[in-house]
Amino acid sequence: MKFKLTFLLILISSFLFGQSNLKIANYYFVIKGTSNLHDWESKANEVRSNTTILLDKRGLHSIQALYLEIPVKTIKSAKGSIMDGKTYEALRADNYPNITFKLDQINKLSKSGDKYEVAASGYLNIAGTTNKIEMCVHAKVGEDGSVSFSGSKKLKMTDYKIKPPTALMGTLTTGNEVEIAFTITLK
């Protein structure tokens, strides 16, 4: 009986040792779009995460949970406060202060060399509208046990019930499609 209990404790501790609740160590998160005047981009200056990943001797074994949150009013444009105000208005930031993504499932996790390809689906909530999306990202496990994810995703504002912003009495119009590009390192 003592042997079985010791074996069970070793098995449980080895499982818990390989499972990590990771927090964001570094990130780059940008939203790119177009208008009839110029291309534009806005950068998220705060990204929060709650992620559980299982690492083993070979590297990334599984992604058990992933939740990302971006406070809308931390998104800033190089074009200045007028552009930021239009962004917050379009995203209805006062009513929906965060953009969120919650992982639903991993559809593919494959390793090639020292990198991984991850195909996943999850629920993206923007301005109070939630849509299920599919994403393909690249991952890499660092020697320090960190895990970096990078990728991009094109979205249409109208899919989230967002009216593409206008300015200058409607003479400046933004395109409906935006691209979200990111690199997030969790540790």
N, C-alpha and C positions, 0 to 999 in steps of 0.2 A: 504494500500500500504506500509506503514511504517513497519507493522508487517511482511509482506512478505519479504521485503528487509532485515530486522534484522534476520529473520529465515534463509534466504539464506546465509548471512554472517557467521552466526554461523555454518551452515552446511559445508561451504567451509573451514572455519578455523579448524573445527574438522577433516576434511579429511587431510588437510595439516599438522596438528599436528601429525597425526599418520604415515604419510609418511616421511621416513628419507633417506637422501642421506648420506650413511655411507662411512667412509674411513677406511683403514687398521690400526688397533691398534697393532696387533701382527700377526706373521705368522711363519710357518715352511713349507718349500716346498723343497722336495728332489726328485731327479731322481735316480733310482736304476737300475743297469744292471749287466750283466755277461760278462765274457771273458773266453778264454780257459786257463787263468792263475789264475784269481781270480775274485770275485764279486767286484763291485765298486759302489760308489754313489757320486753324486755331489749335492751341496746345492745351491739354489737360494738365494742370499744375498740381493735382492731387488725385491719386488712385488708391483705393483701399481693396484689400483682398482677404479672403478666408479660404485657404486651400489646404487640402490634405492629399499628399502624394506618397506612394509606397515606392521606396528605393530599395534595391537589393544589390548584391555584389556585381551584377552585370549592368546596373544603371537604373533607368526609369522603368519600373515594373507596372505601375498603374496610377491613374489620377482618380482618386476616390471622390473628391468634392472640389468644386471651384466656384467661387462667388466673387465677382468684381463690382465695385461701386465707384462712380465718379461724381463728385459734387458738381452740379452744372455751373455754379457761379465761380468755379476754379478754372473754367475753360476761358482762355484768353487768346486774343488775336493780335498779331503784329500790326494790324490796321488800326487798333486803338479802341477806345471806350464806346464809340458809336457802334462799331461792329459787334462788340461784346454785348451791348444792350439789345441789339437786334437778335443775337443768338439766344440770350436769356428769354426774350419775349417769345421767340419761335418755339423754344423748348418748354415754355410755360414754367419757368424755374421756380416761381413763387408757390405754385401748386404741386410741382413734381421736382423737388430739389436734387434728385439723384438719377443718374443713368445706371442701370444695373444689368448684369449678365449672370445667369445661374446655369451651370453645366447640367445638362440632362443626362447625356451618355457619351461615352467614348466609342466611336464606331470603328476606329482603326488606330493602332499604336504600333508602328514598325520602326526598327532601327536600321540605319545605313551608316556604317563607319561610326563616328562619334556623335551623330545627330539622329533625331527621331522625327518622324512625320506623324502628326496627330490629327485625325479627322474626328470632329466632335459636333454634337448638336446641343443647343441650349436655348434658354429664354432670354431675349434681350428686351428690356423695358426702357423706352424713351418717351418722355412727355406723357406718361400715363398709359401708353399703348404697349402691349407685350406681343412679340412675335417670336415664333420658334425659328432659329436660323441654323444653318450648317456652316462650319468653318474648318479650314485646313490650316494648321500652324506648324511651325518647326520648333523643336525643343532641343536643348543641349544641357547635359548635367556637368556642372563644374567640379573641379577637384575638391573644392570646399563643401560639396554637397548642395550647392545652389542649383536651381533649375531655371533656365531662361527660355521664354516662349517668344516667338516673333511671327508676325503675319499681318495680313490686311483683309479688309472686307468692304465691299461696295454695298451701299444701302440706298434706298430711295426715301426721302423725307416723307413723302405722301403715304408710304406704307405704315408710318407711325403717326398719321393724321397731323403732320406738320406742314403748314403752308410755307413754301420756300420764301424767305424774306425778300422784301423789296426796300428801296430807299429812293430818295430824291423824287418824291411823288410818283413812284412807279417806273421811273426811267432806268433805275438800276435793279436788275432782277438776278436772283441766284438760280443756278441749276438745281434740279430736283435730286440728282444723284450726288452722294458724298462718298468718300473713301476714308475708312478708319484704318490707320497704320499704327502698329505698336511693337514694342519690345518690352517685356516685363521680366525682371529677374527676381525670383523668390528664394528666400534663404531661411 
